Amino acid sequence: KFLAKGYRMFLNILNILDIFLIAELVFSVYYFFAPETIPNQVRSYMTIIRCLRPIRLIVKLPDLRLYLRAMRRSLLKLLLVFSLAFLLILFFTLLCTQLFSNEAKLCNDPSSTPESCTGMFKNNFGILTHRKFESYTANFDNFYNSF
C-alpha cells in the first residue's frame, strides 16, 4: 500500500490505524514465542490497539454507521425515561418513608398480642428470650430500606 500511494497513505486515518494493527500483529507473533520477555506496559498498549480494530468496520460499512447513529439517538431518549423512572421511585421512597416508618413492626413472640409484648418467653429452641418489637425485613424505616 505504501508503494502504491506513497506519503499520501499517511493522510487517511484508516491507513494509520492499519499500520498500528500490522505492527501489533507482528509484535503478537513475536511475543507468542517468547511471552516472558514482553513488558506489561507493551502488553497493555497492544490490548488497546486490538480494541481499535472494530473502528475499521464502522468506517467501511455505511449501514453499520446508520445503525450506530440510530442507537446513539435512542440511548438519549432511553436515558430520559430512566431518569424519569428514578425520580418517581425517589418520590415514592420519600413519601413511604414519611408515612410508614416504624409502622411495620411485629412482636418476636408469635403467641402474644401487641399490648403484651413485654417480658420474657421461650422461643422455638427453648431459650428464654426478651419479647420485643422487630421490623419486617422489607420495611420503610429508613431511606435505604424504602428505596
SULQUI-V90520 format. One record per pair of residues at least 12 apart in sequence whose C-alpha atoms are under 8 Angstrom apart, sorted by the first residue. I is the first residue (numbers start at 1). J is the second residue. If there is no record, write none. Layout:
BEGIN
i=I j=J
i=I j=J
END
This chain:
BEGIN
i=14 j=56
i=20 j=49
i=21 j=49
i=21 j=50
i=21 j=53
i=24 j=46
i=24 j=49
i=24 j=50
i=89 j=147
i=90 j=147
i=93 j=143
i=93 j=146
i=93 j=147
i=94 j=143
i=94 j=146
i=96 j=140
i=96 j=146
i=97 j=140
i=97 j=141
i=97 j=142
i=97 j=143
i=97 j=146
i=100 j=140
i=100 j=141
i=101 j=139
i=101 j=140
i=101 j=141
i=101 j=142
i=102 j=135
i=102 j=140
i=102 j=141
i=103 j=140
i=103 j=141
i=104 j=135
i=104 j=136
i=104 j=139
i=104 j=140
i=105 j=133
i=105 j=134
i=105 j=135
i=105 j=136
i=106 j=133
i=106 j=134
i=106 j=135
i=106 j=136
i=107 j=131
i=107 j=132
i=107 j=133
i=107 j=134
i=108 j=131
i=108 j=132
i=108 j=133
i=108 j=134
i=109 j=121
i=109 j=123
i=109 j=131
i=109 j=132
i=117 j=131
i=117 j=132
i=117 j=133
i=118 j=130
i=118 j=131
i=118 j=132
i=119 j=131
END
